[in-house]
Amino acid sequence: MATIDGVIDPIYFLITSIAFVILSYLHYRKVGKSLETIYLSILAIFFVICFIILNIY
């Protein structure tokens, strides 16, 4: 959980990115390639990159 000093554990970024991957997959299966699917995929990539960066530093 995030503490009062504003530190967010990197694992939350990984969990969120996995959720975005699942959502984008389900949305792609239902609708096909659309703007929302691309948006969810970009968010998943962004959160994975944030997770990697936070683990390095």
C-alpha contacts under 8 A as a table, 3 or more apart, distances in Angstrom:
res1	aa1	res2	aa2	distance
1	M	8	I	7.09
1	M	9	D	7.15
2	A	6	G	6.48
2	A	7	V	5.80
2	A	8	I	4.82
2	A	9	D	6.78
3	T	6	G	5.74
3	T	7	V	5.80
3	T	8	I	7.09
4	I	7	V	7.53
8	I	12	Y	7.44
9	D	12	Y	6.00
9	D	13	F	7.75
10	P	13	F	5.38
10	P	14	L	6.77
10	P	50	C	7.95
10	P	51	F	5.39
10	P	54	L	6.01
10	P	55	N	6.73
11	I	14	L	5.02
11	I	15	I	6.22
11	I	51	F	7.17
12	Y	15	I	5.06
12	Y	16	T	6.06
13	F	16	T	5.11
13	F	17	S	6.07
13	F	47	F	5.52
13	F	48	V	6.80
13	F	50	C	6.81
13	F	51	F	5.39
14	L	17	S	5.12
14	L	18	I	6.22
14	L	47	F	6.80
14	L	48	V	6.13
14	L	51	F	5.93
15	I	18	I	5.20
15	I	19	A	6.28
16	T	19	A	5.02
16	T	20	F	6.24
16	T	44	A	7.59
16	T	47	F	7.00
17	S	20	F	5.00
17	S	21	V	6.19
17	S	43	L	7.28
17	S	44	A	4.48
17	S	45	I	7.13
17	S	46	F	7.89
17	S	47	F	5.21
17	S	48	V	5.88
18	I	21	V	5.03
18	I	22	I	6.27
18	I	44	A	7.04
19	A	22	I	5.15
19	A	23	L	6.13
19	A	44	A	7.93
20	F	23	L	4.98
20	F	24	S	5.95
20	F	40	L	5.91
20	F	41	S	6.91
20	F	43	L	6.83
20	F	44	A	5.11
21	V	24	S	5.18
21	V	25	Y	6.11
21	V	40	L	7.31
21	V	41	S	6.49
21	V	44	A	5.78
22	I	25	Y	5.13
22	I	26	L	6.19
23	L	26	L	5.17
23	L	27	H	5.98
23	L	40	L	7.23
24	S	27	H	5.02
24	S	28	Y	5.92
24	S	37	T	5.33
24	S	38	I	7.80
24	S	40	L	5.37
24	S	41	S	5.98
25	Y	28	Y	5.07
25	Y	29	R	6.22
25	Y	37	T	7.92
26	L	29	R	5.16
26	L	30	K	6.25
27	H	30	K	5.12
27	H	31	V	5.83
27	H	32	G	7.06
27	H	37	T	6.25
28	Y	31	V	5.41
28	Y	32	G	4.39
28	Y	33	K	5.87
28	Y	34	S	7.70
28	Y	37	T	6.02
29	R	32	G	5.77
31	V	34	S	7.18
32	G	37	T	7.77
33	K	37	T	6.14
33	K	38	I	7.35
34	S	37	T	5.27
34	S	38	I	6.42
35	L	38	I	5.20
35	L	39	Y	6.13
36	E	39	Y	4.94
36	E	40	L	6.14
37	T	40	L	5.20
37	T	41	S	6.18
38	I	41	S	5.07
38	I	42	I	6.15
39	Y	42	I	5.15
39	Y	43	L	6.24
40	L	43	L	5.07
40	L	44	A	6.21
41	S	44	A	5.06
41	S	45	I	6.30
42	I	45	I	5.12
42	I	46	F	6.07
43	L	46	F	4.96
43	L	47	F	6.17
44	A	47	F	5.29
44	A	48	V	6.26
45	I	48	V	5.14
45	I	49	I	6.21
46	F	49	I	5.16
46	F	50	C	6.23
47	F	50	C	4.91
47	F	51	F	6.09
48	V	51	F	4.99
48	V	52	I	6.25
49	I	52	I	5.11
49	I	53	I	6.13
50	C	53	I	5.10
50	C	54	L	6.06
51	F	54	L	5.26
51	F	55	N	6.25
52	I	55	N	5.19
52	I	56	I	6.35
53	I	56	I	5.22
53	I	57	Y	6.50
54	L	57	Y	5.43
